[in-house]
Amino acid sequence: MALCAASLLVHYLGARWLDVGSGAARQSPRSGQHAPATVIATLRAPPGAQAQTVAEAPAASPRRVARKKVVEAGAVVPDRPVQSVNQADVAPRYRVSLPPAAELTFDVGRIDAQGGSWNGQALLAWSRDGSAYRLHYRGELAEMDSEGRLGAAGIIPRTMSEKRRNRARTATHFDEPGNITFSATQAAVPMQSGAQDRATLPLQLAAIARADPAQLAAGVAILVGAEKDASQYRFVVQGQEEIDTAMGKLASWRLTRVIAPGSYHAGMDIWLAPGLEWYPVQLRSTEANGTVTTQTIRKIVVKDAGN
């Protein structure tokens, strides 16, 4: 009996130590970060927008989310472990409703670190054919071509090729049951459900918002394969903004990529327009050297509103 009592006491003390330790880890603030401002955002889907998926394994019924959310601007979305998965066997992380096929024309403005400027245009052509998709992006600074299939996880890339100004063309390959691989390096990153390439990322975010904009309030994390590697892109809602465009003033929701202090990754902001199928109507890239490239919508031509 004495031995049993002693054993129970040891287990009790051990359990208490683990609980206190994990609690301390959860409450430990990140060094060098300031408490973010708080934005109150009511996220509502546009009239008639319903979550739709192409035939694939059915997703589990999502938990109801209150329409009114407290969004902490700049809050960090925790990293998720990268795991090799089979898209058909795993319920998607986010519900999606893919926007109709369309051509989006952007005005492009670039200001480099030395103060020089450049202006031009770019075209993003997004097409769907049953369970397949193709995406072409053409601009003075870059060309990107992505193709693959559509499923419960949304856009599922197979191959993306990219040609940047003054650089050789590269390709990124997505093997659903295996890895993401790259023509420019021998690296291989385990494939993850919902993984995207740089070309499809804005439209995947639009699909998530179109299905249920409340999903944005908790932050969105997506594995993105690009040129030589793949990494988690984490986005938070900064708030609602009205932007000036060639199409007039547009109401939009601004999403910002969370960048760790000291990182050399480019900053990214994407503005999604709820009144226009949640298409991306403005994109901004801020490089580590200070170069800023902004793409603002000029024209949207919807090709197939019924898809």
C-alpha atoms as a printed R data frame, in Angstrom:
    type eleno elety resid chain resno       x      y       z
1   ATOM     1    CA   MET     A     1   0.000  0.000   0.000
2   ATOM     2    CA   ALA     A     2   2.854  2.404   0.829
3   ATOM     3    CA   LEU     A     3   4.464  1.629  -2.517
4   ATOM     4    CA   CYS     A     4   1.198  2.329  -4.390
5   ATOM     5    CA   ALA     A     5   0.721  5.608  -2.517
6   ATOM     6    CA   ALA     A     6   4.241  6.704  -3.394
7   ATOM     7    CA   SER     A     7   3.698  5.810  -7.057
8   ATOM     8    CA   LEU     A     8   0.469  7.819  -7.187
9   ATOM     9    CA   LEU     A     9   2.216 10.825  -5.645
10  ATOM    10    CA   VAL     A    10   5.013 10.697  -8.241
11  ATOM    11    CA   HIS     A    11   2.523 10.544 -11.115
12  ATOM    12    CA   TYR     A    12   0.520 13.427  -9.658
13  ATOM    13    CA   LEU     A    13   3.557 15.669  -9.265
14  ATOM    14    CA   GLY     A    14   4.771 14.799 -12.771
15  ATOM    15    CA   ALA     A    15   1.405 15.650 -14.311
16  ATOM    16    CA   ARG     A    16   1.321 18.988 -12.494
17  ATOM    17    CA   TRP     A    17   4.846 19.854 -13.773
18  ATOM    18    CA   LEU     A    18   3.902 19.153 -17.411
19  ATOM    19    CA   ASP     A    19   0.739 21.223 -17.118
20  ATOM    20    CA   VAL     A    20   2.569 24.214 -15.628
21  ATOM    21    CA   GLY     A    21   5.338 23.901 -18.208
22  ATOM    22    CA   SER     A    22   2.957 23.867 -21.162
23  ATOM    23    CA   GLY     A    23   0.986 26.761 -19.698
24  ATOM    24    CA   ALA     A    24   4.138 28.835 -19.341
25  ATOM    25    CA   ALA     A    25   5.072 28.091 -22.936
26  ATOM    26    CA   ARG     A    26   1.668 29.223 -24.151
27  ATOM    27    CA   GLN     A    27   1.838 32.480 -22.231
28  ATOM    28    CA   SER     A    28   5.433 33.319 -23.075
29  ATOM    29    CA   PRO     A    29   5.412 36.422 -25.329
30  ATOM    30    CA   ARG     A    30   7.548 36.556 -28.460
31  ATOM    31    CA   SER     A    31  10.557 38.763 -27.962
32  ATOM    32    CA   GLY     A    32  10.598 42.062 -29.864
33  ATOM    33    CA   GLN     A    33   6.887 42.023 -30.734
34  ATOM    34    CA   HIS     A    34   4.407 44.673 -29.693
35  ATOM    35    CA   ALA     A    35   0.801 44.080 -28.782
36  ATOM    36    CA   PRO     A    36  -1.151 44.468 -32.024
37  ATOM    37    CA   ALA     A    37  -3.934 46.979 -32.548
38  ATOM    38    CA   THR     A    38  -7.413 45.490 -32.554
39  ATOM    39    CA   VAL     A    39  -9.757 45.795 -35.531
40  ATOM    40    CA   ILE     A    40 -13.429 44.902 -35.227
41  ATOM    41    CA   ALA     A    41 -14.495 43.296 -38.501
42  ATOM    42    CA   THR     A    42 -17.860 41.920 -39.524
43  ATOM    43    CA   LEU     A    43 -17.127 39.436 -42.309
44  ATOM    44    CA   ARG     A    44 -20.121 38.667 -44.523
45  ATOM    45    CA   ALA     A    45 -20.362 36.656 -47.695
46  ATOM    46    CA   PRO     A    46 -21.760 38.386 -50.829
47  ATOM    47    CA   PRO     A    47 -25.402 37.586 -51.671
48  ATOM    48    CA   GLY     A    48 -25.802 34.219 -53.347
49  ATOM    49    CA   ALA     A    49 -22.272 33.031 -52.639
50  ATOM    50    CA   GLN     A    50 -22.343 29.403 -51.626
51  ATOM    51    CA   ALA     A    51 -19.453 27.051 -50.910
52  ATOM    52    CA   GLN     A    52 -18.955 24.736 -53.873
53  ATOM    53    CA   THR     A    53 -16.460 21.976 -54.496
54  ATOM    54    CA   VAL     A    54 -15.602 19.768 -57.447
55  ATOM    55    CA   ALA     A    55 -16.268 16.043 -56.958
56  ATOM    56    CA   GLU     A    56 -13.778 14.670 -54.473
57  ATOM    57    CA   ALA     A    57 -13.841 13.200 -50.984
58  ATOM    58    CA   PRO     A    58 -16.516 15.112 -49.002
59  ATOM    59    CA   ALA     A    59 -15.238 17.499 -46.367
60  ATOM    60    CA   ALA     A    60 -16.261 17.141 -42.758
61  ATOM    61    CA   SER     A    61 -19.026 19.516 -41.662
62  ATOM    62    CA   PRO     A    62 -17.326 22.705 -40.432
63  ATOM    63    CA   ARG     A    63 -18.021 24.151 -37.037
64  ATOM    64    CA   ARG     A    64 -20.232 27.229 -37.101
65  ATOM    65    CA   VAL     A    65 -18.364 30.510 -36.775
66  ATOM    66    CA   ALA     A    66 -19.929 33.717 -35.498
67  ATOM    67    CA   ARG     A    67 -20.189 36.385 -38.185
68  ATOM    68    CA   LYS     A    68 -18.716 39.073 -35.960
69  ATOM    69    CA   LYS     A    69 -15.060 38.501 -35.250
70  ATOM    70    CA   VAL     A    70 -12.393 40.329 -33.298
71  ATOM    71    CA   VAL     A    71  -9.392 40.406 -35.641
72  ATOM    72    CA   GLU     A    72  -6.031 41.267 -34.153
73  ATOM    73    CA   ALA     A    73  -4.146 43.146 -36.840
74  ATOM    74    CA   GLY     A    74  -0.728 41.616 -37.284
75  ATOM    75    CA   ALA     A    75  -1.470 38.562 -35.139
76  ATOM    76    CA   VAL     A    76   0.718 35.600 -36.020
77  ATOM    77    CA   VAL     A    77  -0.940 32.432 -37.312
78  ATOM    78    CA   PRO     A    78   0.884 29.439 -35.781
79  ATOM    79    CA   ASP     A    79   2.953 27.235 -38.083
80  ATOM    80    CA   ARG     A    80   1.374 23.904 -38.969
81  ATOM    81    CA   PRO     A    81   3.519 20.809 -39.349
82  ATOM    82    CA   VAL     A    82   4.288 19.964 -42.974
83  ATOM    83    CA   GLN     A    83   3.099 16.423 -43.645
84  ATOM    84    CA   SER     A    84   2.947 14.279 -46.739
85  ATOM    85    CA   VAL     A    85  -0.714 13.758 -47.624
86  ATOM    86    CA   ASN     A    86  -2.969 12.388 -50.298
87  ATOM    87    CA   GLN     A    87  -5.384 15.158 -51.295
88  ATOM    88    CA   ALA     A    88  -8.234 12.713 -51.853
89  ATOM    89    CA   ASP     A    89  -7.951 11.186 -48.378
90  ATOM    90    CA   VAL     A    90  -7.740 14.307 -46.202
91  ATOM    91    CA   ALA     A    91 -10.523 16.764 -45.436
92  ATOM    92    CA   PRO     A    92  -9.471 20.257 -46.607
93  ATOM    93    CA   ARG     A    93  -8.371 22.787 -44.013
94  ATOM    94    CA   TYR     A    94 -10.625 25.476 -45.489
95  ATOM    95    CA   ARG     A    95 -13.940 25.435 -47.295
96  ATOM    96    CA   VAL     A    96 -13.666 26.901 -50.793
97  ATOM    97    CA   SER     A    97 -15.898 28.359 -53.512
98  ATOM    98    CA   LEU     A    98 -13.805 29.010 -56.600
99  ATOM    99    CA   PRO     A    99 -14.449 32.284 -58.474
100 ATOM   100    CA   PRO     A   100 -15.635 32.173 -62.098
101 ATOM   101    CA   ALA     A   101 -13.158 32.042 -64.981
102 ATOM   102    CA   ALA     A   102 -12.027 35.566 -65.808
103 ATOM   103    CA   GLU     A   103  -9.330 37.818 -67.214
104 ATOM   104    CA   LEU     A   104  -7.994 40.460 -64.836
105 ATOM   105    CA   THR     A   105  -5.951 43.377 -66.151
106 ATOM   106    CA   PHE     A   106  -3.758 45.276 -63.685
107 ATOM   107    CA   ASP     A   107  -1.939 48.605 -63.724
108 ATOM   108    CA   VAL     A   108   1.560 47.927 -62.380
109 ATOM   109    CA   GLY     A   109   3.720 50.474 -60.586
110 ATOM   110    CA   ARG     A   110   7.202 49.751 -59.254
111 ATOM   111    CA   ILE     A   111   9.445 51.949 -57.108
112 ATOM   112    CA   ASP     A   112  12.937 50.561 -56.561
113 ATOM   113    CA   ALA     A   113  15.192 51.034 -53.550
114 ATOM   114    CA   GLN     A   114  17.045 53.911 -55.268
115 ATOM   115    CA   GLY     A   115  13.822 55.818 -55.972
116 ATOM   116    CA   GLY     A   116  13.525 54.924 -59.650
117 ATOM   117    CA   SER     A   117  10.038 54.120 -60.925
118 ATOM   118    CA   TRP     A   118   8.444 52.018 -63.651
119 ATOM   119    CA   ASN     A   119   4.868 51.613 -64.831
120 ATOM   120    CA   GLY     A   120   3.142 49.052 -67.037
121 ATOM   121    CA   GLN     A   121   0.329 46.518 -67.195
122 ATOM   122    CA   ALA     A   122  -0.152 42.832 -66.461
123 ATOM   123    CA   LEU     A   123  -2.807 40.276 -67.413
124 ATOM   124    CA   LEU     A   124  -3.984 37.338 -65.293
125 ATOM   125    CA   ALA     A   125  -6.096 34.793 -67.230
126 ATOM   126    CA   TRP     A   126  -7.896 32.253 -65.026
127 ATOM   127    CA   SER     A   127  -9.767 29.453 -66.827
128 ATOM   128    CA   ARG     A   128 -11.615 26.308 -65.697
129 ATOM   129    CA   ASP     A   129 -12.615 23.214 -67.661
130 ATOM   130    CA   GLY     A   130 -14.493 20.701 -65.542
131 ATOM   131    CA   SER     A   131 -12.080 19.545 -62.845
132 ATOM   132    CA   ALA     A   132  -9.028 21.140 -64.521
133 ATOM   133    CA   TYR     A   133  -7.718 24.698 -64.465
134 ATOM   134    CA   ARG     A   134  -5.126 26.828 -66.248
135 ATOM   135    CA   LEU     A   135  -3.707 30.149 -65.139
136 ATOM   136    CA   HIS     A   136  -1.527 32.478 -67.214
137 ATOM   137    CA   TYR     A   137   0.078 35.642 -65.877
138 ATOM   138    CA   ARG     A   138   1.861 38.039 -68.236
139 ATOM   139    CA   GLY     A   139   3.663 41.217 -67.235
140 ATOM   140    CA   GLU     A   140   6.851 43.135 -67.970
141 ATOM   141    CA   LEU     A   141   8.446 41.875 -64.761
142 ATOM   142    CA   ALA     A   142   7.373 38.227 -64.796
143 ATOM   143    CA   GLU     A   143   5.541 35.463 -66.643
144 ATOM   144    CA   MET     A   144   3.882 32.551 -64.820
145 ATOM   145    CA   ASP     A   145   1.951 29.538 -66.092
146 ATOM   146    CA   SER     A   146   0.164 27.150 -63.729
147 ATOM   147    CA   GLU     A   147  -1.998 24.124 -64.440
148 ATOM   148    CA   GLY     A   148  -3.532 21.348 -62.393
149 ATOM   149    CA   ARG     A   149  -6.893 20.231 -61.079
150 ATOM   150    CA   LEU     A   150  -9.706 21.436 -58.824
151 ATOM   151    CA   GLY     A   151 -10.926 19.561 -55.776
152 ATOM   152    CA   ALA     A   152 -12.226 19.798 -52.233
153 ATOM   153    CA   ALA     A   153  -9.034 21.626 -51.223
154 ATOM   154    CA   GLY     A   154  -9.608 24.218 -53.964
155 ATOM   155    CA   ILE     A   155  -6.854 24.800 -56.519
156 ATOM   156    CA   ILE     A   156  -4.445 21.851 -56.652
157 ATOM   157    CA   PRO     A   157  -1.423 22.775 -58.805
158 ATOM   158    CA   ARG     A   158   0.490 20.170 -60.786
159 ATOM   159    CA   THR     A   159   3.111 22.325 -62.538
160 ATOM   160    CA   MET     A   160   4.018 26.007 -62.416
161 ATOM   161    CA   SER     A   161   6.684 27.582 -64.620
162 ATOM   162    CA   GLU     A   162   8.026 31.062 -63.974
163 ATOM   163    CA   LYS     A   163  10.195 33.466 -65.961
164 ATOM   164    CA   ARG     A   164  11.351 36.618 -64.215
165 ATOM   165    CA   ARG     A   165  13.109 39.483 -65.947
166 ATOM   166    CA   ASN     A   166  16.836 38.789 -66.380
167 ATOM   167    CA   ARG     A   167  16.466 35.260 -64.940
168 ATOM   168    CA   ALA     A   168  16.198 31.785 -66.429
169 ATOM   169    CA   ARG     A   169  12.813 30.051 -66.495
170 ATOM   170    CA   THR     A   170  12.182 27.709 -63.547
171 ATOM   171    CA   ALA     A   171   9.537 25.092 -62.816
172 ATOM   172    CA   THR     A   172   7.857 23.831 -59.646
173 ATOM   173    CA   HIS     A   173   6.219 20.384 -59.596
174 ATOM   174    CA   PHE     A   174   3.497 19.264 -57.177
175 ATOM   175    CA   ASP     A   175   3.186 15.509 -56.656
176 ATOM   176    CA   GLU     A   176   0.006 15.010 -54.602
177 ATOM   177    CA   PRO     A   177   0.974 11.844 -52.722
178 ATOM   178    CA   GLY     A   178   4.646 12.859 -52.576
179 ATOM   179    CA   ASN     A   179   6.710 16.036 -52.661
180 ATOM   180    CA   ILE     A   180   6.968 19.513 -54.112
181 ATOM   181    CA   THR     A   181  10.122 19.609 -56.251
182 ATOM   182    CA   PHE     A   182  11.974 22.319 -58.164
183 ATOM   183    CA   SER     A   183  13.954 22.548 -61.398
184 ATOM   184    CA   ALA     A   184  16.380 25.073 -59.881
185 ATOM   185    CA   THR     A   185  17.394 22.963 -56.864
186 ATOM   186    CA   GLN     A   186  17.444 19.412 -55.528
187 ATOM   187    CA   ALA     A   187  15.198 20.346 -52.589
188 ATOM   188    CA   ALA     A   188  12.011 18.367 -51.959
189 ATOM   189    CA   VAL     A   189   9.262 19.505 -49.593
190 ATOM   190    CA   PRO     A   190   6.437 17.150 -48.486
191 ATOM   191    CA   MET     A   191   3.187 17.977 -50.241
192 ATOM   192    CA   GLN     A   192   0.432 19.428 -48.060
193 ATOM   193    CA   SER     A   193  -3.324 19.652 -48.596
194 ATOM   194    CA   GLY     A   194  -4.173 23.093 -49.972
195 ATOM   195    CA   ALA     A   195  -0.588 23.844 -51.132
196 ATOM   196    CA   GLN     A   196  -0.324 26.538 -53.831
197 ATOM   197    CA   ASP     A   197   2.159 28.151 -56.178
198 ATOM   198    CA   ARG     A   198   2.766 31.893 -56.350
199 ATOM   199    CA   ALA     A   199   0.439 32.320 -59.327
200 ATOM   200    CA   THR     A   200  -2.577 30.557 -57.807
201 ATOM   201    CA   LEU     A   201  -2.229 31.890 -54.243
202 ATOM   202    CA   PRO     A   202  -4.402 35.045 -54.670
203 ATOM   203    CA   LEU     A   203  -7.234 33.053 -56.275
204 ATOM   204    CA   GLN     A   204  -7.084 30.375 -53.568
205 ATOM   205    CA   LEU     A   205  -7.463 33.134 -50.954
206 ATOM   206    CA   ALA     A   206 -10.428 34.454 -52.961
207 ATOM   207    CA   ALA     A   207 -11.976 30.963 -52.949
208 ATOM   208    CA   ILE     A   208 -11.603 30.697 -49.164
209 ATOM   209    CA   ALA     A   209 -13.218 34.104 -48.630
210 ATOM   210    CA   ARG     A   210 -15.972 33.378 -51.156
211 ATOM   211    CA   ALA     A   211 -16.960 30.176 -49.349
212 ATOM   212    CA   ASP     A   212 -17.100 31.830 -45.922
213 ATOM   213    CA   PRO     A   213 -15.299 35.123 -45.216
214 ATOM   214    CA   ALA     A   214 -15.346 34.347 -41.489
215 ATOM   215    CA   GLN     A   215 -12.522 31.896 -42.228
216 ATOM   216    CA   LEU     A   216 -10.236 34.885 -42.830
217 ATOM   217    CA   ALA     A   217 -10.747 36.218 -39.314
218 ATOM   218    CA   ALA     A   218  -8.767 33.404 -37.716
219 ATOM   219    CA   GLY     A   219  -5.879 33.913 -40.145
220 ATOM   220    CA   VAL     A   220  -4.976 31.734 -43.111
221 ATOM   221    CA   ALA     A   221  -1.855 29.564 -43.498
222 ATOM   222    CA   ILE     A   222  -0.968 28.077 -46.900
223 ATOM   223    CA   LEU     A   223   2.117 26.175 -48.041
224 ATOM   224    CA   VAL     A   224   3.465 27.903 -51.178
225 ATOM   225    CA   GLY     A   225   5.977 26.401 -53.588
226 ATOM   226    CA   ALA     A   226   8.081 28.982 -55.395
227 ATOM   227    CA   GLU     A   227  11.218 28.680 -57.549
228 ATOM   228    CA   LYS     A   228  13.614 26.928 -55.128
229 ATOM   229    CA   ASP     A   229  11.660 26.063 -51.990
230 ATOM   230    CA   ALA     A   230   8.265 25.905 -50.320
231 ATOM   231    CA   SER     A   231   7.271 27.681 -47.118
232 ATOM   232    CA   GLN     A   232   4.211 28.580 -45.084
233 ATOM   233    CA   TYR     A   233   2.611 31.892 -46.042
234 ATOM   234    CA   ARG     A   234   0.569 33.211 -43.115
235 ATOM   235    CA   PHE     A   235  -2.004 35.953 -43.710
236 ATOM   236    CA   VAL     A   236  -4.035 38.089 -41.308
237 ATOM   237    CA   VAL     A   237  -6.877 40.524 -42.022
238 ATOM   238    CA   GLN     A   238  -5.770 44.135 -41.599
239 ATOM   239    CA   GLY     A   239  -9.259 45.509 -42.099
240 ATOM   240    CA   GLN     A   240 -11.648 46.896 -44.669
241 ATOM   241    CA   GLU     A   241 -10.320 49.483 -47.114
242 ATOM   242    CA   GLU     A   242 -11.677 51.436 -50.079
243 ATOM   243    CA   ILE     A   243  -9.116 51.608 -52.866
244 ATOM   244    CA   ASP     A   244  -8.948 53.842 -55.951
245 ATOM   245    CA   THR     A   245  -8.820 51.947 -59.236
246 ATOM   246    CA   ALA     A   246  -9.510 52.504 -62.932
247 ATOM   247    CA   MET     A   247 -12.867 50.811 -62.188
248 ATOM   248    CA   GLY     A   248 -13.652 53.429 -59.545
249 ATOM   249    CA   LYS     A   249 -13.531 53.130 -55.770
250 ATOM   250    CA   LEU     A   250 -13.757 49.515 -54.637
251 ATOM   251    CA   ALA     A   251 -14.550 48.160 -51.170
252 ATOM   252    CA   SER     A   252 -12.038 45.476 -50.247
253 ATOM   253    CA   TRP     A   253 -10.572 43.418 -47.447
254 ATOM   254    CA   ARG     A   254  -6.816 43.737 -47.005
255 ATOM   255    CA   LEU     A   255  -4.802 40.628 -46.111
256 ATOM   256    CA   THR     A   256  -1.167 40.936 -45.053
257 ATOM   257    CA   ARG     A   257   1.490 38.241 -45.019
258 ATOM   258    CA   VAL     A   258   3.108 37.886 -41.596
259 ATOM   259    CA   ILE     A   259   6.899 38.192 -41.853
260 ATOM   260    CA   ALA     A   260   9.143 37.238 -38.942
261 ATOM   261    CA   PRO     A   261  11.450 40.044 -37.722
262 ATOM   262    CA   GLY     A   262  14.802 39.891 -39.509
263 ATOM   263    CA   SER     A   263  13.440 37.745 -42.348
264 ATOM   264    CA   TYR     A   264  14.482 38.423 -45.939
265 ATOM   265    CA   HIS     A   265  11.155 37.210 -47.326
266 ATOM   266    CA   ALA     A   266   9.216 39.773 -49.322
267 ATOM   267    CA   GLY     A   267   6.206 41.328 -47.652
268 ATOM   268    CA   MET     A   268   2.877 40.813 -49.392
269 ATOM   269    CA   ASP     A   269  -0.514 42.520 -49.221
270 ATOM   270    CA   ILE     A   270  -3.580 41.323 -51.130
271 ATOM   271    CA   TRP     A   271  -6.864 43.221 -51.386
272 ATOM   272    CA   LEU     A   272  -9.959 41.070 -52.082
273 ATOM   273    CA   ALA     A   273 -13.219 42.642 -53.304
274 ATOM   274    CA   PRO     A   274 -16.369 41.008 -51.829
275 ATOM   275    CA   GLY     A   275 -18.593 42.796 -54.348
276 ATOM   276    CA   LEU     A   276 -16.602 41.332 -57.263
277 ATOM   277    CA   GLU     A   277 -16.578 37.602 -56.477
278 ATOM   278    CA   TRP     A   278 -13.712 38.266 -54.030
279 ATOM   279    CA   TYR     A   279 -11.267 38.616 -56.932
280 ATOM   280    CA   PRO     A   280  -7.895 40.121 -55.955
281 ATOM   281    CA   VAL     A   281  -8.138 43.797 -56.960
282 ATOM   282    CA   GLN     A   282  -4.785 44.944 -55.631
283 ATOM   283    CA   LEU     A   283  -1.506 43.190 -54.822
284 ATOM   284    CA   ARG     A   284   1.618 44.701 -53.309
285 ATOM   285    CA   SER     A   285   5.063 43.155 -52.861
286 ATOM   286    CA   THR     A   286   7.641 44.814 -50.604
287 ATOM   287    CA   GLU     A   287  11.123 43.363 -51.028
288 ATOM   288    CA   ALA     A   288  13.749 43.302 -48.298
289 ATOM   289    CA   ASN     A   289  15.789 46.007 -50.118
290 ATOM   290    CA   GLY     A   290  12.813 48.391 -50.099
291 ATOM   291    CA   THR     A   291  11.568 47.873 -53.665
292 ATOM   292    CA   VAL     A   292   7.755 48.077 -53.817
293 ATOM   293    CA   THR     A   293   5.613 46.730 -56.658
294 ATOM   294    CA   THR     A   294   1.870 47.473 -56.656
295 ATOM   295    CA   GLN     A   295  -0.671 45.954 -59.045
296 ATOM   296    CA   THR     A   296  -4.103 47.613 -59.100
297 ATOM   297    CA   ILE     A   297  -7.070 46.298 -61.054
298 ATOM   298    CA   ARG     A   298  -7.964 48.060 -64.326
299 ATOM   299    CA   LYS     A   299 -10.508 45.684 -65.808
300 ATOM   300    CA   ILE     A   300 -12.254 42.384 -65.031
301 ATOM   301    CA   VAL     A   301 -13.821 40.309 -67.793
302 ATOM   302    CA   VAL     A   302 -15.773 37.324 -66.420
303 ATOM   303    CA   LYS     A   303 -15.622 34.445 -68.902
304 ATOM   304    CA   ASP     A   304 -18.056 31.974 -67.363
305 ATOM   305    CA   ALA     A   305 -20.175 33.234 -64.478
306 ATOM   306    CA   GLY     A   306 -21.916 29.867 -64.211
307 ATOM   307    CA   ASN     A   307 -18.843 27.788 -63.362
